[in-house]
């Protein structure tokens, strides 16, 4: 592909992207005009209610996670350094005997 052909292809792709973006914006504008003010207000109220419910849910979950984290931190501090089980003895296996 020659440099002129590549430049032409880039120009065509750029034009198509810009035209698609413009058409999308135009479509949104047309849809917004067709929605009545009361429809938009009802839609906005529904979105606000849903956002309030989502925020309340997220806040409740964050509070629960904070409580769990505090519990784990307290347990770790209380336990301190407990003696641990000794590491198991390594028993050679038939595979290790052949290769090692």
C-alpha positions in Angstrom: 0.0 0.0 0.0 1.5 3.3 -1.0 1.7 6.2 1.4 -1.0 8.1 -0.5 -3.4 5.2 -0.2 -2.7 4.9 3.5 -3.3 8.6 4.0 -6.6 8.3 2.0 -7.7 5.3 4.1 -6.9 7.2 7.3 -8.9 10.2 6.0 -11.9 8.0 5.2 -11.8 6.3 8.6 -11.5 9.7 10.4 -14.4 11.1 8.4 -16.6 8.0 9.2 -15.8 8.3 12.9 -16.6 12.0 13.0 -19.8 11.5 11.0 -20.9 8.7 13.2 -20.3 10.8 16.3 -22.2 13.7 14.8 -25.1 11.5 13.8 -25.2 10.0 17.3 -25.3 13.5 18.9 -28.0 14.5 16.4 -30.0 11.4 17.3 -29.8 12.1 21.0 -30.9 15.7 20.4 -33.9 14.5 18.4 -34.9 12.0 21.1 -34.5 14.7 23.8 -36.9 17.0 21.8 -39.5 14.3 21.5 -39.5 13.6 25.2 -41.9 15.9 27.0 -40.8 17.9 30.0 -42.9 15.7 32.3 -41.4 12.6 30.8 -37.9 13.9 31.5 -38.8 15.0 35.0 -40.3 11.5 35.7 -37.2 9.9 34.3 -34.9 12.1 36.3 -36.8 11.4 39.5 -36.6 7.7 38.8 -32.9 7.9 38.2 -32.4 10.0 41.4 -34.4 7.4 43.4 -32.4 4.6 42.0 -29.1 6.4 42.7 -30.3 7.1 46.3 -31.1 3.4 46.8 -27.7 2.3 45.3 -25.9 4.8 47.6 -27.7 3.5 50.6 -26.8 -0.1 49.6 -23.1 0.8 49.0 -23.0 2.7 52.4 -24.4 -0.4 54.2 -22.0 -2.7 52.5 -19.0 -0.4 53.3 -20.1 -0.2 57.0 -20.3 -4.0 57.1 -16.8 -4.3 55.5 -15.4 -1.8 58.0 -16.9 -3.8 60.9 -15.4 -7.0 59.5 -12.0 -5.4 59.0 -12.1 -4.1 62.6 -13.0 -7.6 63.9 -10.1 -9.2 61.9 -7.7 -6.6 63.1 -8.7 -7.1 66.8 -8.4 -10.9 66.4 -4.9 -10.6 64.9 -3.8 -8.3 67.7 -5.3 -10.6 70.4 -3.8 -13.8 68.9 -0.3 -12.4 68.8 2.4 -14.9 67.9 1.0 -18.4 68.5 3.3 -21.3 68.1 2.9 -22.8 64.7 3.0 -26.5 63.7 6.4 -27.7 62.6 6.9 -28.1 58.9 6.1 -31.7 57.7 9.1 -33.9 57.2 9.9 -34.5 53.5 9.3 -38.0 52.5 11.0 -39.0 49.3 8.6 -40.3 46.7 9.4 -42.9 44.0 9.5 -40.1 41.4 12.0 -38.1 43.4 14.2 -41.2 44.0 14.5 -41.8 40.2 15.3 -38.2 39.3 17.2 -37.0 42.3 
